[in-house]
Structure formats: C-alpha cells, structure tokens
Amino acid sequence: MSAERRNKNRGYQQLLVRQDAVELYGLALSAVRGWPFELKKIASQAIASSDSVHRNIAEGYCRRTIREYLQHLNIALGSLGETLSGFIAYSRNGQIESSTFEQLDSLIFRLENRLLKLVESLERKRNANDWTETLIVDEDPIEYGSDPAITHDLRILRDGVLRPGSE
C-alpha cells in the first residue's frame, strides 16, 4: 500500500487474514487454469467463491457497525466452506493434483481458524457493548490468543495503519 494512500478505511489491506484470502484466490485461480471448456463454469465458480473471501473481509472492515462487520466475516467463512467443498470434489475426481489440494486445504484451514478467532473476539466485544462505531478502534490483543497473525491484525484494527517498527 502506497504511503500517500493510507487511511483507516484502507487498513484492511494490511490484515493478515485478508492477505491469506488474496493468496487463496491466486492458488484457486492457478488450480483451475487451463481446464477444458466443459469445466469452465465449475472453474468460474471456484474462482468466484475464493474471490468472495477477501472481498467480504474488506467490505466488513470498511463498515462501521459491528453487526455489519460480523455479517461480512461470516459470509467470508461461508465462501471458504464453498471453496473447500469444491476443491475436495475436484481432488477426489482427479481434476487437481493431490499436492495442489493439500496446499489449498492447508491455507483454507489456517484462514478459517484465524477468521473464526476474529469473529469470536468481535462477538465478545459486541456482547459486552465494547464497540465504538467510529474510526477509532481499541482492542486488546490478548483476546485473539497466541497467534501472532491475529495479534498483528488486531493492532491494525486498533491503529488503522501499521506504525514503523510495529510489524
């Protein structure tokens, strides 16, 4: 992200869960690239479901209510399930290599767990009425557990942008 184009609304670009989701989109795209014409609709659906994940993380982040943020994160989780289900089917039917499936499954598993922890933490904040619908967010990294990626993303949620030396 360009230094002159940094603001709190664009902070989602630094979220590791969103970066993982962009990586997933690229892996999905590569996995179905070159499929024959009769499988183009299925390939398109696999690309679309993986694309939906990072888009919903970004859209939820850019919303100001916790209800909307949670709604978009849950849609992202649903898209992850759809993506995984498709790739399980493709793997079992010999449409993708087992090594490709393993790479996708591993990334999806990590992304699911990180998203679930983020949703759980935000639900706790919602239930405790500890959410301010402003651009200023202040969260405690302990709520996310020991995953350094979650702590990293929480700092971004709290600060809006990374400060030098905070990575």
C-alpha positions as CSV (number, residue, x, y, z in Angstrom):
1,M,0.0,0.0,0.0
2,S,1.4,3.3,-1.0
3,A,2.4,5.6,1.9
4,E,0.5,8.5,0.4
5,R,-2.7,6.4,0.1
6,R,-3.0,5.3,3.7
7,N,-6.1,5.8,5.8
8,K,-8.2,3.9,8.3
9,N,-10.7,2.7,5.7
10,R,-7.9,1.0,3.7
11,G,-6.4,-0.7,6.8
12,Y,-7.9,-4.0,5.7
13,Q,-5.1,-4.2,3.2
14,Q,-2.7,-5.0,6.0
15,L,-4.9,-7.6,7.7
16,L,-3.1,-11.0,7.5
17,V,-6.4,-12.8,7.2
18,R,-7.2,-10.7,4.1
19,Q,-3.7,-11.3,2.7
20,D,-4.2,-15.0,3.2
21,A,-7.5,-14.7,1.4
22,V,-5.8,-13.0,-1.5
23,E,-3.3,-15.8,-1.6
24,L,-6.1,-18.3,-1.6
25,Y,-7.7,-16.6,-4.6
26,G,-4.4,-16.9,-6.5
27,L,-4.0,-20.5,-5.7
28,A,-7.6,-21.3,-6.7
29,L,-7.0,-19.4,-10.0
30,S,-3.9,-21.4,-10.7
31,A,-5.5,-24.7,-9.8
32,V,-8.3,-24.4,-12.4
33,R,-6.4,-22.5,-15.1
34,G,-6.4,-24.5,-18.3
35,W,-9.4,-26.6,-17.5
36,P,-11.2,-27.8,-20.6
37,F,-14.2,-25.8,-21.9
38,E,-16.8,-28.2,-20.4
39,L,-15.5,-27.4,-16.9
40,K,-15.3,-23.6,-17.4
41,K,-18.5,-23.0,-15.4
42,I,-17.2,-25.0,-12.5
43,A,-13.8,-23.3,-12.7
44,S,-15.5,-20.0,-12.7
45,Q,-17.5,-20.9,-9.6
46,A,-14.3,-22.0,-7.8
47,I,-12.6,-18.7,-8.7
48,A,-15.7,-16.7,-7.6
49,S,-16.1,-18.4,-4.2
50,S,-12.4,-17.9,-3.4
51,D,-12.6,-14.3,-4.6
52,S,-15.6,-13.6,-2.3
53,V,-13.5,-14.3,0.8
54,H,-11.1,-11.3,0.6
55,R,-13.8,-9.1,-0.8
56,N,-16.1,-9.7,2.2
57,I,-13.2,-9.3,4.7
58,A,-12.5,-5.9,3.1
59,E,-16.2,-4.8,2.9
60,G,-16.8,-5.8,6.5
61,Y,-13.8,-3.9,7.7
62,C,-15.0,-0.8,5.8
63,R,-18.4,-0.9,7.5
64,R,-18.7,1.0,10.8
65,T,-21.2,-1.2,12.7
66,I,-20.1,-4.4,14.4
67,R,-23.2,-6.1,13.1
68,E,-22.2,-5.5,9.5
69,Y,-18.6,-6.4,10.1
70,L,-19.6,-9.7,11.6
71,Q,-22.1,-10.3,8.8
72,H,-19.4,-9.9,6.2
73,L,-16.9,-12.0,8.1
74,N,-19.5,-14.8,8.3
75,I,-20.1,-14.5,4.6
76,A,-16.3,-14.9,4.1
77,L,-16.4,-18.1,6.2
78,G,-19.3,-19.4,4.1
79,S,-17.3,-18.7,0.9
80,L,-14.4,-20.6,2.5
81,G,-16.6,-23.6,3.0
82,E,-17.9,-23.4,-0.5
83,T,-14.3,-23.1,-1.9
84,L,-13.1,-26.1,0.2
85,S,-16.0,-28.2,-0.7
86,G,-15.4,-27.6,-4.4
87,F,-11.7,-28.5,-4.2
88,I,-12.4,-31.6,-2.2
89,A,-14.7,-32.7,-5.0
90,Y,-12.1,-31.8,-7.7
91,S,-9.4,-33.6,-5.8
92,R,-11.4,-36.8,-5.4
93,N,-12.3,-36.8,-9.0
94,G,-8.8,-36.3,-10.3
95,Q,-9.3,-32.8,-11.6
96,I,-6.4,-31.4,-9.5
97,E,-3.2,-32.9,-8.1
98,S,-3.2,-34.0,-4.5
99,S,-0.3,-31.7,-3.8
100,T,-2.4,-28.7,-5.1
101,F,-5.3,-29.8,-2.9
102,E,-3.0,-30.1,0.1
103,Q,-1.7,-26.6,-0.4
104,L,-5.2,-25.2,-0.8
105,D,-6.6,-27.2,2.2
106,S,-3.7,-26.0,4.4
107,L,-4.2,-22.4,3.6
108,I,-8.0,-22.6,3.9
109,F,-7.6,-24.3,7.4
110,R,-5.3,-21.5,8.6
111,L,-7.6,-18.8,7.2
112,E,-10.8,-20.5,8.7
113,N,-9.2,-20.6,12.1
114,R,-8.0,-17.0,12.0
115,L,-11.4,-15.8,10.8
116,L,-13.2,-17.8,13.5
117,K,-11.0,-16.3,16.2
118,L,-11.6,-12.8,14.8
119,V,-15.4,-13.4,14.7
120,E,-15.3,-14.8,18.3
121,S,-13.4,-11.8,19.6
122,L,-15.7,-9.3,17.8
123,E,-18.8,-11.1,19.2
124,R,-17.4,-10.8,22.7
125,K,-16.9,-7.1,22.1
126,R,-20.5,-6.8,20.7
127,N,-21.9,-8.7,23.7
128,A,-20.0,-6.5,26.2
129,N,-21.1,-3.4,24.4
130,D,-17.5,-2.6,23.9
131,W,-17.6,-1.4,20.3
132,T,-17.5,2.2,19.1
133,E,-18.9,2.8,15.7
134,T,-16.2,5.3,14.8
135,L,-13.0,5.1,13.0
136,I,-11.1,4.7,16.3
137,V,-10.9,1.1,17.4
138,D,-9.1,0.0,20.6
139,E,-8.9,-3.8,21.2
140,D,-6.7,-5.9,23.5
141,P,-4.5,-8.4,21.5
142,I,-4.9,-11.0,24.3
143,E,-8.5,-11.6,23.1
144,Y,-7.1,-13.3,20.0
145,G,-4.9,-15.8,21.7
146,S,-1.3,-16.5,20.9
147,D,-1.5,-16.4,17.0
148,P,0.9,-13.6,16.0
149,A,-1.1,-13.0,12.8
150,I,-4.2,-12.3,14.9
151,T,-2.2,-10.0,17.2
152,H,-0.9,-8.3,14.1
153,D,-4.4,-7.9,12.6
154,L,-5.7,-6.6,15.9
155,R,-3.0,-3.9,16.0
156,I,-4.2,-2.8,12.6
157,L,-7.8,-2.8,13.7
158,R,-6.8,-0.7,16.7
159,D,-4.4,1.7,14.9
160,G,-5.8,1.7,11.4
161,V,-2.4,1.5,9.9
162,L,0.9,0.0,10.9
163,R,3.4,2.2,12.5
164,P,7.1,1.8,11.7
165,G,8.5,-0.9,13.9
166,S,5.1,-2.4,14.9
167,E,5.3,-5.3,12.5
